Amino acid sequence: MAALELAGHLSAEELGERYRAARDRVARGHLQVVWLLAEGRGGREVARVVGLSERWVAEIVRRYNEGGPERLGDRRRGNAGAKPLLDAAQRGGLAQALRGAPPEGGLWSGPKVAAWIARATGREVRPQRGWDYLRQLGFALKRPRPRHAKADAAAQAAFKKGAAGAAGRAPGRAP
């Protein structure tokens, strides 16, 4: 591992004070890395002491050198994530399209919704995204209950009448 050079944003004493005062667990760990390096310890030793990889220690040092102690800590809170695939107007258009039949015929499915989204956005869309949007808009997979192929109508009616007493007791009686 190459020697890690720290920018002179803060002295080792100031880093130690900030480390002791930090309440955020991630920021505290990052400050500890920088503080130990500022005291003269090597990157490999700091990685071993703190329990991080040498590569991650180098990344923490890079962030500290670029922006000082404000760049350290948990940066996930400021990350809003990826932009949704469909905006509000396109989502409304999809909801409207789902009220009718799909252009390919049959019933709406994940791949069919994905194909609709691909046409609307001009982007390649995986079939799973279609299923995700179906679920978000309140649609569920619906299949008719299977019919017993070998039973005729008379056998089905007899089964329904006899099901209540099948356990050997009259219906409505407690065990």
Secondary structure, DSSP 8 states (H G I E B T S, - for coil): -------SSS-HHHHHHHHHH--SHHHHHHHHHHHHHHTT--HHHHHHHHT--HHHHHHHHHHHHHHGGGG-S--STT---S--SS-HHHHHHHHHHHTS--TTSS---HHHHHHHHHHHHSS---HHHHHHHHHHTT----------SS--HHHHHHHHHHSTTTTSS-TT---
